[in-house]
Amino acid sequence: MTTRILPAVGDADASRSITTLLSQLPDVEPASPVGDSTSLLDLLSRLAGESLDELPEVVLVHERIGPVPALELIREVALRFPAVGVVLVTSDASPGLYSAAMDSGARGLVGLPLSYEVLAQRVQAAAGWSVGVRRHLGQGADVFTGPGGRVVTVSGAKGGVGTTVTAIQLALASQASGHTVALVDLDLQGGDVASYLDVQFRRSIVDLTTIQDISPRVLQDALFSHETGLGLLLAPGEGERGEDVSDRLVRQIISALRHRYEVVVIDCGTYMNTANAAAIEMADTTLLVTTPDVVTVRATKRMVRLWDRLQIRKAEETVAVVNRHTRHTEIQPQLVEKITSTRVARVAVPANFKELQAVVDAGRMQDLEPKSTVKQALWQLAGELGLVKTGSAEKPSRFRGDRGSFGGGRRPGRTR
């Protein structure tokens, strides 16, 4: 049997050394190295989407991989792709690091400088474990493509473009179609999810900052169960406390939420920090909300370039959502796509704040009328993004207290 190995190495010299040694191992098929954590996760996600058999048996993670630290990356790969054996390559072979690597989900550790015998042993052990897991998974009826729910981040090109409204309505549409949904407010200094949903809360995301390992029970204690059925993880009431939320904590929270909910919608606000940058990097789908005016489109382009420089998301991997759209504006969605190099959603949200004003002032976004053209567009957008079960989000309705219920509202986009 041929063992497929994917090296994840950020250092050019180390990459050449590892690739050369791997090519000397018997019955091994080394893939071209990936240079950062984002590329690794994207590649594994793409391969897993095709078939379990497309995934490599072994992934080698070098200690200087970035931007995600090596141990955090190993944890993420182990959680999302448990049929892949991960081996850490490091110059520190101390018992402490070995224990930390095993706790993160690694199947072995190889010290630097590399030894042919040690590398061969670790690769063989990880590959054997991977084959055993796949044989076990293959007994099921479904093809395994990695555990966990869908993570969608919603960011704003600038303040006031409708980021929170978009995130809330996407979450409500997904939940109403029958999915279990968590809504996370990562606008840590000025999050308004609680205000829009009429929530009085005591626990927030900052209550998790002192927890080393986010267990399901700990996570449940921090979540607010909303009347709509959404699980809410809210931003702190005191904005300055948001500085305590680290990228490491966000990665742990998202990984835990993936295993508890089918859909996780994250409001990232408009201000970039390490916390929401980690969320954007981990997301399956990243939305960037903009409006059809020159200033905001320029801000959209700046944000896309910032994400690219930070190596957290490429422009072509970002979905731009045009809010407050009218037929008469000079800037149409096609022009936004051309200027920003993003993929613009087919659904544009119409400009009609009068529909929103009453529920915004009351803090009852869940009560937005089914006939609202804004709600119809956002629920149709949820369908376009694959956040709803087939055929379920075509009739948005007012929440009635029972999960997944829909009223007799007209189809999105159709008005009297």
C-alpha positions, 0 to 999 in steps of 0.5 A: 500500500502506498502512503500519501503524505502532505507536508505543511512547512512554512520554512523553505529550507525545512521544506526541501529537507523534508521533501527530500527525505520523504522521497527516500521512504519506501511506498510513500507518495509525498505531495507538494508542500503547503506553506501555511495553515490556511492552505492546508485546511482549505486543501483538506476541506476540498479533498474531504468534500470529494471523498474520504479516499482523497485525503492523505493518510499522513500530514506532517506539520512543521513547528514554524507553520503559520499563521496558526500555531502548530499545536492549534493547527494539529488540534483543528486537523484532528477535530475536522479530519480524524481519519488523517494521522498528524505528525509534528516535526519540531526541534523541541522533543521534550516530554512536555511538548510531546504531551502537548502534541498528543493532547492536541491530537497528533499521532507522533512527533519527529525531532529535528534534525530529521532521522530517516529511521525515526521519520519512517517509524512515525509515518508508518505508525500514523498511516496504519492508524489512519487506515484503521480509522478509515476501514471502520468509517467505511462500514457506515452507509455515509461517506465520511468527510469530516465532522462538524457543522457549517461555520459562516462569518459575517463582516462589514466593510464599514460601520452601519452597513447591516452586518448584524441584521444580516447575521441574525436573519441568516441564523433565523432562516437556518434555524427555521428550516430545521437546523440547530444553529448558534449565533456568535457575537464577535463584535467584541467592543460594540456587539448588538446581537443582544439588543436586536434580539431583546436579550438580557444576559449575564454570561458572555464569551469573556467568561470562557477566557479563563477556561483551558479546555472548552468542554460541551458543559462549559460551553453550554453554561456560556450560551443563552437559549433564545426563544427562537431556538438559537443558541447565542454566545454574546459579546461582553456588555463592557467593550474593554473586556473584549481584549481578553478574548484571544485567537486561541480561545476563538478557535477552541470555541468554534471547534466546540460549536461545530460539534454541537450545532449544524450551522454556526453564524458569527457576527465579526463586526467591522473592526479587525482583531486577532479574535475575529481574524481567527474566526474568518480563517476557520470559516467555511463561508465568509461574507463581507457586507457592503452597500452600493456607494463609492466610500463603502466599496472602497472600504470593501476593497481595503478589507479584502486586501487586509485579509489577503495580507494577513493570509486569513482569506483570499478575495476570490474566497470571499462572498460580498453581499450588497445591502440597500440595493436599488435599481437606480444606483450607478454601482451595481453588484457586477461592478462591486465584484469587478472592483473588489475581486470577490464573488458577489452573492446573486441575492442583493438586499433591497433598501427599505429601512422602513420595514426594519425600523419598528423591530429595530427600535423594539429590539425584536428582529425575530418579529420582522414581518414575512412580507418584508422584502428585506427579510425575503432577500436575506432568507433567500440569501441563506438558501443560496449559501446552503444554510437551509434544508432544501425547500425550507427557506422559501417562505419566511415567517414570523417566529411562532414558538415552534422550531422550524415552523413557517407561515403562509408568507409569499416567496422571496422577491415577490411583492404585491 
